[in-house]
Amino acid sequence: MDGFDHNGVRKAFNIPGNYWIPLLLAVGHFSSDKELAPANWCKAYDEIVVNF
């Protein structure tokens, strides 16, 4: 995940200051009774994919 709060993660998981946190990885499964909303910064498929 980009742009996470390093100090917040250290505090939440009791990670000492001498450890470097390079990334966060979301692990789990998506519940089929929920609807996934795209992030505000995500581009639409048509803005990324070019067909010739």
Distance bins in CASP14 RR format, pairs under 12 A and 6 or more apart:
PFRMAT RR
TARGET T0000
AUTHOR 0000-0000-0000
RMODE 2
METHOD distances of the structure
MODEL  1
1 9 0 0 0 0 1 0 0 0 0 0 0
1 21 0 0 0 0 0 1 0 0 0 0 0
1 22 0 0 0 0 0 1 0 0 0 0 0
1 23 1 0 0 1 0 0 0 0 0 0 0
1 24 1 0 1 0 0 0 0 0 0 0 0
1 25 1 0 0 1 0 0 0 0 0 0 0
1 26 1 0 0 1 0 0 0 0 0 0 0
1 27 0 0 0 0 0 1 0 0 0 0 0
1 39 0 0 0 0 0 1 0 0 0 0 0
2 22 0 0 0 0 0 1 0 0 0 0 0
2 23 0 0 0 0 1 0 0 0 0 0 0
2 24 0 0 0 0 1 0 0 0 0 0 0
2 39 0 0 0 0 0 1 0 0 0 0 0
2 41 0 0 0 0 1 0 0 0 0 0 0
3 9 0 0 0 0 0 1 0 0 0 0 0
3 21 0 0 0 0 0 1 0 0 0 0 0
3 23 0 0 0 0 1 0 0 0 0 0 0
3 24 0 0 0 0 1 0 0 0 0 0 0
3 39 0 0 0 0 0 1 0 0 0 0 0
3 41 0 0 0 0 0 1 0 0 0 0 0
4 10 0 0 0 0 0 1 0 0 0 0 0
4 12 0 0 0 0 0 1 0 0 0 0 0
4 13 0 0 0 0 0 1 0 0 0 0 0
4 21 0 0 0 0 1 0 0 0 0 0 0
4 22 0 0 0 0 0 1 0 0 0 0 0
4 23 0 0 0 0 1 0 0 0 0 0 0
4 24 1 0 1 0 0 0 0 0 0 0 0
4 25 0 0 0 0 0 1 0 0 0 0 0
4 26 0 0 0 0 0 1 0 0 0 0 0
5 11 0 0 0 0 1 0 0 0 0 0 0
5 12 0 0 0 0 1 0 0 0 0 0 0
5 13 0 0 0 0 0 1 0 0 0 0 0
5 21 0 0 0 0 0 1 0 0 0 0 0
5 24 0 0 0 0 1 0 0 0 0 0 0
6 12 0 0 0 0 0 1 0 0 0 0 0
6 13 0 0 0 0 0 1 0 0 0 0 0
6 15 0 0 0 0 1 0 0 0 0 0 0
6 17 0 0 0 0 1 0 0 0 0 0 0
6 19 0 0 0 0 0 1 0 0 0 0 0
6 20 0 0 0 0 1 0 0 0 0 0 0
6 21 1 0 1 0 0 0 0 0 0 0 0
6 22 0 0 0 0 0 1 0 0 0 0 0
6 23 0 0 0 0 0 1 0 0 0 0 0
6 24 0 0 0 0 1 0 0 0 0 0 0
7 13 0 0 0 0 0 1 0 0 0 0 0
7 15 0 0 0 0 1 0 0 0 0 0 0
7 17 0 0 0 0 1 0 0 0 0 0 0
7 21 0 0 0 0 1 0 0 0 0 0 0
8 14 0 0 0 0 0 1 0 0 0 0 0
8 15 0 0 0 0 1 0 0 0 0 0 0
8 17 0 0 0 0 0 1 0 0 0 0 0
8 21 0 0 0 0 1 0 0 0 0 0 0
8 24 0 0 0 0 0 1 0 0 0 0 0
9 15 1 0 0 1 0 0 0 0 0 0 0
9 17 0 0 0 0 0 1 0 0 0 0 0
9 19 0 0 0 0 0 1 0 0 0 0 0
9 20 0 0 0 0 0 1 0 0 0 0 0
9 21 1 0 1 0 0 0 0 0 0 0 0
9 22 0 0 0 0 0 1 0 0 0 0 0
9 23 0 0 0 0 0 1 0 0 0 0 0
9 24 1 0 0 1 0 0 0 0 0 0 0
9 25 0 0 0 0 0 1 0 0 0 0 0
10 16 1 0 0 1 0 0 0 0 0 0 0
10 17 1 0 0 1 0 0 0 0 0 0 0
10 18 0 0 0 0 0 1 0 0 0 0 0
10 19 0 0 0 0 1 0 0 0 0 0 0
10 20 0 0 0 0 0 1 0 0 0 0 0
10 21 1 0 0 1 0 0 0 0 0 0 0
10 24 0 0 0 0 0 1 0 0 0 0 0
11 17 0 0 0 0 0 1 0 0 0 0 0
11 21 0 0 0 0 0 1 0 0 0 0 0
12 21 0 0 0 0 0 1 0 0 0 0 0
12 24 0 0 0 0 0 1 0 0 0 0 0
13 19 0 0 0 0 1 0 0 0 0 0 0
13 21 0 0 0 0 1 0 0 0 0 0 0
13 24 0 0 0 0 0 1 0 0 0 0 0
15 21 1 0 0 1 0 0 0 0 0 0 0
15 24 0 0 0 0 0 1 0 0 0 0 0
30 36 1 0 0 1 0 0 0 0 0 0 0
36 42 0 0 0 0 0 1 0 0 0 0 0
38 44 0 0 0 0 1 0 0 0 0 0 0
38 45 0 0 0 0 0 1 0 0 0 0 0
41 47 0 0 0 0 0 1 0 0 0 0 0
42 48 0 0 0 0 1 0 0 0 0 0 0
43 49 0 0 0 0 1 0 0 0 0 0 0
45 51 0 0 0 0 0 1 0 0 0 0 0
END
